[in-house]
């Protein structure tokens, strides 16, 4: 039953995110908002809507480890498995701006999360938590990131545009309402299924959040990156992963913690350290060896690192 809830919930989340994005983009286009702005905001939100939905619902239901594990696990999955698999299909060339600005910003986000989540280590507190003030701080970082994104767009440093479907306004409105409904209901089913599975298998919610939930909510990013590689545009995978990772930490966790402060129990510094390591590895492989290129061998190493980390989590949970 729990597996059925997981599958149905994930299906509703993915469909809801897709139709919500289509409806919102269509209405934005009717008000003459540029495709670039829509792509940087609505479409970016759409690909991270699964993580946002699951984390917020989990936080509201008191499953903080699933909420935090979802973001941490998704970001590790994105940086190691998605980039790794994409590079194995087709080597990824990294632009100078991405290597000098976006990847370090992604590393900064991971370090900020490490600091926010280590009250006991840094402040000598009795409980690690991401407080409401931490959440607001993360949202401030997100505002800076959004400003930076629009700045490089105005300077012409990106040429990505959103593909927007034209539809009647009544249909767009229906898509928005239906998408939101599917996200909310699907999120509840997905969280109920994942927590139920954790209890029935005797596995902690943190491990479920770091693996199963994280992998499930990262499906849009995985599909986008693999499709980009098959279309011989693997560079898009890097932008997709970095944008999603920054969105997850700054916006998804920022919103979740601002609504409900989250106590951290099963998420350890090993997990947060792996998150930082994944960004460092991305930077090192992009900078050294074959400069500004992630080769098939490097991609295989990144994917293998994720497999080793997952095996470690499963063995620790056993």
C-alpha positions as CSV (number, residue, x, y, z in Angstrom):
1,X,0.0,0.0,0.0
2,X,2.8,2.4,0.9
3,X,4.5,1.7,-2.5
4,X,1.2,2.5,-4.3
5,X,0.9,5.8,-2.4
6,X,4.5,6.6,-3.4
7,X,3.9,5.9,-7.1
8,X,0.5,7.7,-7.3
9,X,1.8,10.6,-5.2
10,X,4.9,11.0,-7.4
11,X,2.8,10.7,-10.6
12,X,0.5,13.5,-9.4
13,X,3.5,15.7,-8.4
14,X,5.2,15.4,-11.7
15,X,2.0,15.9,-13.7
16,X,0.9,18.7,-11.5
17,X,4.3,20.5,-11.8
18,X,4.1,20.1,-15.6
19,X,0.6,21.5,-16.2
20,X,1.0,24.2,-13.5
21,X,4.1,25.4,-15.4
22,X,2.3,25.3,-18.8
23,X,-0.7,27.2,-17.5
24,X,1.4,29.9,-15.7
25,X,3.7,30.3,-18.6
26,X,0.8,30.7,-21.0
27,X,-0.8,33.4,-18.9
28,X,2.5,35.2,-18.4
29,X,3.0,35.2,-22.2
30,X,-0.4,36.8,-22.6
31,X,0.8,39.7,-20.5
32,X,3.9,40.1,-22.7
33,X,6.4,38.8,-20.2
34,X,9.5,37.7,-22.1
35,X,10.2,34.0,-22.7
36,X,13.6,34.4,-21.0
37,X,12.0,35.8,-17.8
38,X,9.4,33.0,-17.8
39,X,12.2,30.4,-18.2
40,X,14.2,31.9,-15.4
41,X,11.3,32.0,-13.0
42,X,8.2,29.9,-13.8
43,X,9.9,27.1,-15.6
44,X,12.7,27.0,-13.0
45,X,10.0,26.8,-10.3
46,X,8.3,24.0,-12.1
47,X,11.3,21.7,-12.2
48,X,11.8,22.2,-8.5
49,X,8.1,22.0,-7.6
50,X,8.4,18.3,-6.6
51,X,11.1,19.1,-4.0
52,X,9.2,22.1,-2.8
53,X,5.9,20.2,-2.4
54,X,7.4,17.2,-0.6
55,X,9.6,19.3,1.7
56,X,6.9,21.7,2.8
57,X,4.3,18.9,3.3
58,X,6.9,16.9,5.2
59,X,7.7,19.8,7.4
60,X,4.1,20.5,8.1
61,X,3.5,16.9,9.1
62,X,6.5,16.9,11.4
63,X,8.7,14.7,9.2
64,X,11.7,17.1,9.1
65,X,14.2,14.4,8.1
66,X,12.3,13.7,5.0
67,X,12.0,17.4,4.2
68,X,15.8,18.1,4.7
69,X,16.9,14.7,3.3
70,X,14.8,15.3,0.2
71,X,16.8,18.5,-0.6
72,X,20.2,17.2,0.5
73,X,19.7,13.9,-1.3
74,X,18.3,15.6,-4.4
75,X,21.3,17.9,-4.7
76,X,23.8,15.1,-4.3
77,X,21.9,13.0,-6.9
78,X,21.8,16.0,-9.2
79,X,25.6,16.8,-8.9
80,X,26.9,13.2,-9.0
81,X,24.4,11.0,-10.8
82,X,22.7,13.3,-13.2
83,X,25.9,15.1,-14.3
84,X,27.8,11.8,-14.2
85,X,25.3,9.9,-16.4
86,X,25.0,12.8,-18.8
87,X,28.8,13.0,-19.2
88,X,29.0,9.3,-19.8
89,X,26.6,9.7,-22.7
90,X,28.3,12.8,-24.0
91,X,31.2,14.8,-22.4
92,X,30.1,18.1,-21.0
93,X,31.9,21.3,-21.8
94,X,31.6,23.9,-19.0
95,X,31.6,27.6,-19.8
96,X,34.1,29.9,-18.1
97,X,31.3,31.8,-16.3
98,X,29.8,28.6,-14.9
99,X,33.2,27.4,-13.6
100,X,34.1,30.8,-12.0
101,X,30.6,31.9,-10.7
102,X,27.8,29.4,-10.7
103,X,29.6,26.3,-9.4
104,X,31.3,28.3,-6.6
105,X,27.9,29.7,-5.7
106,X,26.5,26.1,-5.5
107,X,29.4,25.3,-3.2
108,X,28.6,28.4,-1.1
109,X,25.0,27.2,-0.8
110,X,26.1,23.8,0.5
111,X,28.4,25.5,3.1
112,X,25.6,27.9,4.2
113,X,23.3,24.9,4.7
114,X,26.1,23.1,6.7
115,X,26.4,26.1,9.0
116,X,22.7,26.5,9.5
117,X,22.3,22.8,10.3
118,X,25.1,22.6,12.9
119,X,23.8,24.4,16.0
120,X,25.4,21.8,18.3
121,X,28.8,22.0,16.6
122,X,29.0,25.7,16.2
123,X,26.9,27.2,19.0
124,X,26.9,24.3,21.5
125,X,23.2,23.9,21.2
126,X,21.2,20.9,22.5
127,X,19.5,20.2,19.1
128,X,20.5,20.8,15.5
129,X,17.7,22.5,13.6
130,X,17.0,24.8,10.7
131,X,15.1,27.7,12.4
132,X,12.7,30.2,11.0
133,X,15.5,32.8,11.0
134,X,17.7,30.3,9.1
135,X,14.9,29.9,6.6
136,X,14.6,33.7,6.1
137,X,18.4,33.9,5.6
138,X,18.2,31.2,2.9
139,X,15.4,33.2,1.2
140,X,17.6,36.3,1.3
141,X,20.3,34.3,-0.5
142,X,17.7,33.2,-3.0
143,X,16.7,36.8,-3.7
144,X,20.4,37.6,-4.4
145,X,20.7,34.5,-6.7
146,X,17.5,35.6,-8.6
147,X,18.9,39.1,-9.0
148,X,22.2,37.7,-10.3
149,X,20.3,35.5,-12.8
150,X,18.4,38.4,-14.2
151,X,21.5,40.5,-14.4
152,X,23.3,37.9,-16.6
153,X,20.2,37.6,-18.6
154,X,20.1,41.3,-19.3
155,X,23.8,41.2,-20.2
156,X,23.1,38.5,-22.8
157,X,25.1,35.8,-21.1
158,X,22.4,33.2,-21.6
159,X,20.3,32.4,-24.6
160,X,18.0,29.8,-23.2
161,X,14.3,30.5,-23.8
162,X,11.2,28.7,-22.6
163,X,9.0,26.7,-25.0
164,X,5.6,28.1,-24.2
165,X,2.3,26.5,-25.2
166,X,-0.4,28.8,-26.4
167,X,-3.8,28.1,-24.8
168,X,-7.1,29.9,-24.0
169,X,-7.0,31.8,-20.7
170,X,-9.8,29.5,-19.2
171,X,-7.7,26.5,-20.0
172,X,-4.5,28.1,-18.6
173,X,-6.4,28.9,-15.4
174,X,-7.7,25.3,-15.2
175,X,-4.2,24.0,-15.6
176,X,-2.9,26.2,-12.8
177,X,-5.7,25.2,-10.4
178,X,-5.5,21.5,-11.4
179,X,-1.7,21.6,-11.2
180,X,-1.7,23.1,-7.7
181,X,-4.3,20.5,-6.6
182,X,-2.3,17.7,-8.0
183,X,0.9,19.0,-6.3
184,X,-0.7,19.4,-2.9
185,X,-2.6,16.0,-2.9
186,X,0.3,14.2,-4.6
187,X,2.7,15.6,-2.0
188,X,0.5,14.3,0.8
189,X,0.3,10.8,-0.7
190,X,4.0,10.7,-1.4
191,X,5.0,11.8,2.1
192,X,2.5,9.4,3.7
193,X,3.8,6.5,1.5
194,X,7.5,7.3,2.3
195,X,7.0,7.6,6.0
196,X,4.9,4.5,6.1
197,X,7.6,2.6,4.1
198,X,10.2,3.8,6.5
199,X,8.3,2.6,9.5
200,X,7.4,-0.8,7.9
201,X,11.0,-1.5,6.9
202,X,12.5,-0.2,10.1
203,X,14.5,2.4,8.1
204,X,14.9,6.0,9.3
205,X,13.0,8.7,7.6
206,X,16.3,10.4,6.9
207,X,17.6,7.5,4.7
208,X,14.3,7.3,2.9
209,X,14.5,11.1,2.3
210,X,18.1,11.0,1.1
211,X,17.5,8.1,-1.3
212,X,14.0,7.2,-2.5
213,X,12.3,10.5,-2.0
214,X,15.3,12.5,-3.4
215,X,15.6,10.3,-6.5
216,X,11.9,10.5,-7.1
217,X,11.7,14.3,-6.9
218,X,14.8,14.6,-9.1
219,X,13.1,12.9,-12.0
220,X,12.4,16.1,-13.9
221,X,16.0,17.2,-13.7
222,X,17.2,13.7,-14.8
223,X,14.8,13.6,-17.7
224,X,15.8,17.1,-18.9
225,X,19.5,16.4,-18.6
226,X,19.5,13.0,-20.4
227,X,17.3,14.5,-23.2
228,X,19.7,17.4,-23.6
229,X,22.6,15.0,-23.9
230,X,20.8,12.9,-26.5
231,X,20.2,16.1,-28.4
232,X,23.9,16.8,-28.2
233,X,23.5,19.7,-25.9
234,X,25.0,18.3,-22.7
235,X,26.0,21.8,-21.4
236,X,22.4,22.3,-20.5
237,X,22.7,19.6,-17.9
238,X,25.2,21.7,-15.8
239,X,22.9,24.8,-15.9
240,X,19.9,22.6,-15.1
241,X,21.7,20.9,-12.1
242,X,23.2,24.1,-10.7
243,X,20.0,26.1,-11.0
244,X,18.0,23.3,-9.4
245,X,20.5,22.8,-6.5
246,X,20.5,26.5,-5.7
247,X,16.7,26.6,-5.9
248,X,16.4,23.6,-3.6
249,X,18.7,25.0,-0.8
250,X,17.8,28.6,-0.9
251,X,14.1,28.5,-1.9
252,X,12.8,25.0,-1.0
253,X,14.5,24.8,2.4
254,X,14.0,28.5,3.0
255,X,10.3,28.3,2.5
256,X,10.0,25.1,4.5
257,X,11.9,26.4,7.5
258,X,10.2,29.8,7.4
259,X,6.8,28.1,7.7
260,X,7.8,25.4,10.2
261,X,11.2,25.3,12.0
262,X,12.7,21.8,11.4
263,X,14.6,19.7,13.9
264,X,17.4,17.6,12.4
265,X,17.7,14.1,13.7
266,X,18.9,11.5,11.1
267,X,20.7,13.9,8.7
268,X,24.3,13.8,9.7
269,X,27.5,15.8,8.8
270,X,28.4,12.9,6.6
271,X,25.4,13.7,4.4
272,X,26.1,17.4,4.5
273,X,29.8,16.8,3.8
274,X,28.9,14.6,0.8
275,X,26.8,17.6,-0.5
276,X,29.8,19.9,-0.2
277,X,32.1,17.2,-1.7
278,X,29.8,16.8,-4.8
279,X,30.2,20.5,-5.6
280,X,33.9,20.4,-5.0
281,X,34.2,17.4,-7.3
282,X,32.2,19.1,-10.0
283,X,34.6,22.1,-9.8
284,X,37.7,20.0,-9.8
285,X,36.7,17.9,-12.8
286,X,35.7,21.0,-14.7
287,X,38.9,22.9,-13.9
288,X,41.6,20.3,-14.1
289,X,42.6,17.3,-16.2
290,X,40.9,18.1,-19.5
291,X,40.2,21.8,-18.8
292,X,36.5,22.9,-18.7
293,X,35.4,19.5,-19.8
294,X,33.8,16.7,-17.8
295,X,34.8,13.5,-19.6
296,X,33.2,10.1,-19.8
297,X,35.7,8.8,-17.3
298,X,35.1,11.6,-14.9
299,X,31.3,11.2,-15.3
300,X,31.7,7.5,-14.5
301,X,33.7,8.4,-11.3
302,X,30.9,10.8,-10.2
303,X,28.2,8.2,-10.7
304,X,30.3,5.7,-8.9
305,X,30.7,8.1,-5.9
306,X,26.9,8.3,-5.7
307,X,26.5,4.5,-5.8
308,X,29.1,4.2,-3.0
309,X,27.3,6.8,-0.9
310,X,24.0,5.1,-1.4
311,X,25.4,1.7,-0.4
312,X,26.9,3.4,2.7
313,X,23.5,4.8,3.7
314,X,21.8,1.4,3.2
315,X,24.5,-0.4,5.2
316,X,24.3,2.1,8.0
317,X,20.5,1.7,8.1
318,X,20.7,-2.1,8.2
